Amino acid sequence: MTKEEFVQHVKSDTLPMYRLAYSILQNSADAEDAVSEAIVHAYEKLDTLKKADSFRNWILQIAANEAKKIYRQNKRTSPVEWEENLSPEFYDEHHELWDAVMQLDGGYRDVIVLFYYERCTIPEISRILECRQGTVKSRLHRAKEQLRAML
């Protein structure tokens, strides 16, 4: 993959990476840091990408790992604060739904964002979050139940 192709892929996948990182961290500054770190890490490890058509899932997995790393670091130093004002460009037009999704526990929030907002399949989510497909399905089911109760 050339530098130009990498840049084009990153441009098209920045919003999905941000949404995923934000769903994990619930803090825009940390989510932006996670995305930045993921892009740098992906560029450094570009030679490990086997198929260019799997770039999106590959970089989403890197972004998820970077966000989890930042979350662990923040957890040791200070609690993650809830951020009320998410930038409109990263918001869906149904603010009430997005707010409800952001109130879910982390594991449920991640699968909802990946499944509905980023339109990933169950196997893709399984690879991105590094868990079994059955786990993804059960989290998705429980998350939808919680959302129904909230809304």
N, C-alpha and C positions, 0 to 999 in steps of 0.2 A: 504494500500500500504506500502510495506517495504521500508527501507532506500535504499537498493540496487536497487529496482525497480524505486524509485524516481530518483536516480542518473542516471540510464540508460535512463529514459525518458528525464531528463534534458540534458544529453549529446546529445541525438538525436534532441532536440529542441532548442539548444543554437543558432545555426545559424539563424533559422527563427525568434527567439526573437531579435537577434541583427539587422537583416535586418529591422524588423518592428520598433525597437527603433531608428535606424539610419534614417529611412524615416521620422520619426517625428522630430528628433532633428538635423539631418544633422551635427553631430559632433561625431566622434568616441569615444572620452573619455566619453562624456555624455551618449552615447548609451551603452557603456560597464558598466557604473554605473547603468543605468536603468536595464540592464540584471541582474547584480549582486543583485540589490535590489529586483527584481522580483523573483529571485531564493530563496532568504532568506524569502521573504514574502510568497511565495508558500509553502516552507517547514513549516513555522510556521502555515499556514492555511490548511495544508494537510488534516486534518480531515473534512474540509468542502467540499472536492471533493467527489461527489456522485458516479460517474462512472469513473473507471480507463481509459476507452477508450476515454473519453472526456478530458484527461489530456492536450493534445496539445492546444486545443482551450482555455482551462482554463488558462494555463500559458501564452499564447499569450495575452489574455485579461489583465492579471496582468502586463505583460511587457508593453503593450500599456498604461495602467494607470500610471505606474511608469515613463514612458517616458513623458507623458503629465504633470505629476507633476514636473519633472525636467525642462521641457520647460517653464512652468508657473514661476518657480523660476528664471530661466535664464532671462526671459522676464522682470521681475521686476528689476534685477540687471544689466544685460548687454545684448546687442543684440547677437543673435546666429550667429557665423561666419560660412561662407561657407568653407567646407574642400575639397580641390581638390583631395588629395591622399587617397582614401579609400583603405584599405588593400586588396590585390588581392584575398585572401581567401574568402572575403565577396563580391566580385565583380562577375558579370556574364561575360561570355566571349565576350559579345557585349557591349563594353565600351560606345559606342555612345548611345545605348539604355538606359543603366543605368544612364548616364549623363542626358539624356532627362527626365527620370522618376524623378530624383532628382531635376529637375527644376520646376516640377509641384507644385502647392499649396499643403499644408499639407493634406487636406482631400482627394484630388485626389491621391496624392502620396501613402497614406496609403492603399487605396483600390487596387491600381495597384500592390503594393508589395504583399499584402495578396492574391489577386486573381491569379496573374500570377507567382510570385516567390514562394509563399508558397502553392499554389493550394488549397486555402480555397474556400468553396462554399459561395454563397450570404448569406444564413442564418448564417453560421459560422462567416463571416465578420461582419454581423449585431450584433451578440452577442459580438464579440471581441471589436468592436468600440463603442458598446452601442448606436446604432442608428437603425432606421427602415430599412427594406429591400429595400423599395422604394428609400430611400436616398442613400443606397449603389449602387443600380442600376443606379441612375441618376449620381452619382459621377463617377462611372465606365465609363458610356457613355461619359460624358464630358471630363474625363481624356484621353480616347482613341481619342477623337476629337482633343484635344490639342497636344497629341503625334503625330498624323498624320500631323498636321500643322508644328510641329517642325522638323519632319523627312522628 
